[in-house]
Amino acid sequence: MSTEQLLSEKNGYVLTLVLNRPEKRNALTPDMLILLHETLRQAAEDDEIRTVVIRGQGEKAFSSGYDVTAIPTRVSPELQALLDKKSPFELALDSIINYPFPVIAMLNGYAFGGACDLAIACDLRIAADDIQMGMVPARLGMVYFPDGIQRFIRTIGWPNTKEMFFTARRYKADQLQAMGLVNYLTPREDLETFTYGLAGEIAQNAPLSLKGTKRIMNLIAPSESLDAPALEEARQLIEEALASRDLKEGQAAFLEKRKPLFKGK
């Protein structure tokens, strides 16, 4: 399986993943999605990576969506066991959602269908102010799967989700921001600077706080409430942070009017 479809680069605490099929408008393939899953799984074991940025290659497309003509190449028996339960697309999005630290979609170009859903799976979305996005299953005669629709409902609400899926329109950047699908719009020439400024700002915060907060948000997300096991897990995360050296460092840095140096411990 070629790694050229997904490029990765670590700079300090920030990992960048690039969807790299510019000749196909960065269309998502099974191989690319499997690589995305595996890369994030490995990165999750490295607490020196505290923010991930996902972007498309070039300046035209974040991704045109799922390439229905692509087929996966040979995979390991261990990975095949996972693929027997979930598709490459589901594995990749689960890896984004459950990645322990924040994930940012840098929308440097248009994103349609599955690519729009992939962006929704990220924690934050920053877009160039000339992009377009849309959900096109209705134009293709497809019924989108429930988990994906639920992600849209949680992000942009019922009315906007119904409109996006029923009309299959292409939405311009200002409309996307008004709907709540993107957090920030920037001029294209400022997109990279703004995105990595925000990523760096996030990455400077306490790792245990970032991880614990994202995990609790993921526990709340399915039903907007927590059952007893989830509440217990949240309590343990809070107690771990309260007992950490990072908390003491954060308090000392505040009192001393300096930037904290967090270690994730």
N, C-alpha and C positions, 0 to 999 in steps of 0.2 A: 504494500500500500504506500503510495508516494506521499511524502510529507509536503510536497510543493503546493498542494491545495490549501494548506493552512500554514502560515508563517507565524513565528512567535519571536518576541524580543522582550527581554527583561531589562528595565532601567530603574535602578533603585528598588523601591517597593512596588513598582507598577509593572505589570505584565501586559503586553499588547499582543492580541491575536488578530491576524489579518486573513480574511476570506479571500483567497488568491486564485480566482479564475476570471481575470478581467476580460478575456476573449469571449467568455460566456456570461458576462455581466455579473460575475461572482455567484452564479447559481449554485445552490446547495446540492451536494451529492452525498450519497451514503458514506463514501470514504471521508469526505470533508467533515461530516457530522460525527463520525466515529473518532476521527482525530481530535475534534473539538472536545468530545467527551473524555478521551484518554488524556489529553493535555491538561484539562481542568482537574481531572482526578489526581494526576501527579502534582500539579501546582498546589492543590489543597493540602498536601503534606509539607509544604514549605511556607512557614509563617513569615518568611521574608517577602512574600508576595501578598500585599494587603489591599490591592485594588487591581481589577482586570479591565482593560479596554478592548472592546471588539469593534472592528471596523472592516470596511471593504477595501480592496485594492483599487487604486486609481481615484478619480474624482467624479465618476459618473454614477456608479451604483454601489450602495451598501451590499445589496443582493437582489436579484430579480425574483428570487423565490426558489422553490424546490424544483430540481431538474428531474422530471419524471422519466427521462430516457436513460438516466445513469443507473448503473447496477454496481453493487459492492464487489470489491476484489476479495481474494482469499483472506479470511480472518482466523485468529487463533481459536482453539476449542473453548477457552474460557470466555472469550468475547462472544462467540457464537451462542453460548448458553444465555448470555444477557440478551442477545438479539432475538432469541426464541421467545422472550417475554415482552420486549419493547423494540420498536423500530429505531433505526439510527437517529431519526429526528427526535423521538421521545427521549432517548438517552442523552442527546446533546442538550436539549432544553432542561431536562431534570438536572444535569450537571451545572448549568448556569444558575438555575433557581436555588439549588442546594449548595453552591459554592460558598464556603464559609465567610468570605469577604465580599464587599460590594463589587458588582459588575456593571460597567458603563457601556452602553451602545453609542458609538460615535457614528452618527448617521451622515456619512459623507456623500451620500447619493440616495437614489430612490430605493424603496424596499416594498415588495409586494408579496402577498400570500404568506408562505411559511417564513419568509425573511421578516415580514412585519411582526409575526408571532414571536420569532426569535428575539426581536428588539423588545417586545413587550415582556419577555421572560427576564430581561436584564433589569437591574434595580433602578437605573437612571438612563435617560435618553437625551442626548445632546445632538442637535441637527443643524446642518447648514440651512440657511433661510431660503434656498431655492429647491429643496427636495420635494418629492411626492411619495405618498404611501397609500396603500389600500389593501383590502381583502377581496380577492377575486374568485372564491370558490363558486359563487352563483353563476359567473360567466362560463365556468368550465363544467357545470353540471355536477359539482361535488357537494357533499354535505360535510362540513368541517367537524372535527371530533370534539367531544364535550370539554376536555381539559383546556383546549385552546380557547374555546368560546368563553369559558369561565375566566381565563386570564384577562381577556378583553373587558369583561364585565367588571372585574375587580379594579381595572385600571381606568377605564373611561365611562363606566356606568352602563345601565341597560339601554337607555335611549340611543346613545352614540353607537353602542355595539350593534343594535338592531339596524340602524341606518347603514353602518359600514358593510355589514354582511348582506343586507337585502339589496342595496343599490350597487355594490361592487365598484363604487366610484374610486377615482384617484383624488386624494385630498392633498391640497397644497400645504406648505409648511405652517402658515399662519392659522389655517383651519385645524391642523394637527395639534398645535399648541393650545388653541381654544378648547379643544376636546379633552385635553389633558394627556394626550398620547406622548408628547415630547415635553421635557422639563425646560429646556432652553433652546432658543434659536440664536444663531450667530451668523454674521457674514461669513461666507466660505473661507475668506482669507484669514479669519480669526478662529476658525473651528478647532484646529489642532491645539493652538495655544490655550484656548479656553478649556478644552476637554482635559488636557494634561495638567492644567492649573488646578482644576477641580479634583482630578484623580490624586494629585500630589497632596492637596489639602486633606482629603479623606485619609490617605495613607499615613499621614503624620499623627493621626489619632490613635488612641490605645487599642491594640489588637484584640484584647479580650472583650472590650466594650463593643467593637465593631462586630466580632463574631457572635457574641451573645445576643446583641440586638437584632442582627439579621436572622438568627435562628428563631428567636421569639416571634419575630414578624412572620416567618414561614409557618410557625405553629399556629398562629392566629388566622392566617390567610384563608384556609379552606372554609371555615364557618364563622369567622370573625369572633370566635370565642375559644376558650381552652377547656378541654376535659381534664380530669384529675391527673392522668399521667403527664400530659403536656404542661400543666401547672407545676408539677413537681420538677420536671426538667428545667423549666424557666427559673424556678426557685434556686436550683443548683447552679445555674449559670450566673445568676445575680450574686450568690454567695461566693462563687469562685472569683468574680471580679472584685468584690469587697475585700477579699483576703489577699489580693494580688499586690506585688511590689509596684506594678504600674499605677495603681490607685494612689499609693504613697508618693510616687514620683509626680503624678499629676497635681496632687495637692501642694507638694513642695514647689513645683514650677510656678503654680498660680501665685503662691505667696512671695516667691522670689522674682516674679515678673519676668520669666524667661520661658523659652519653648521647652516642653517636656521631651525627654528621651525615653520612649517606651520600648520595652523588651518583649512584651507578650507573655509576661510571667507574673 
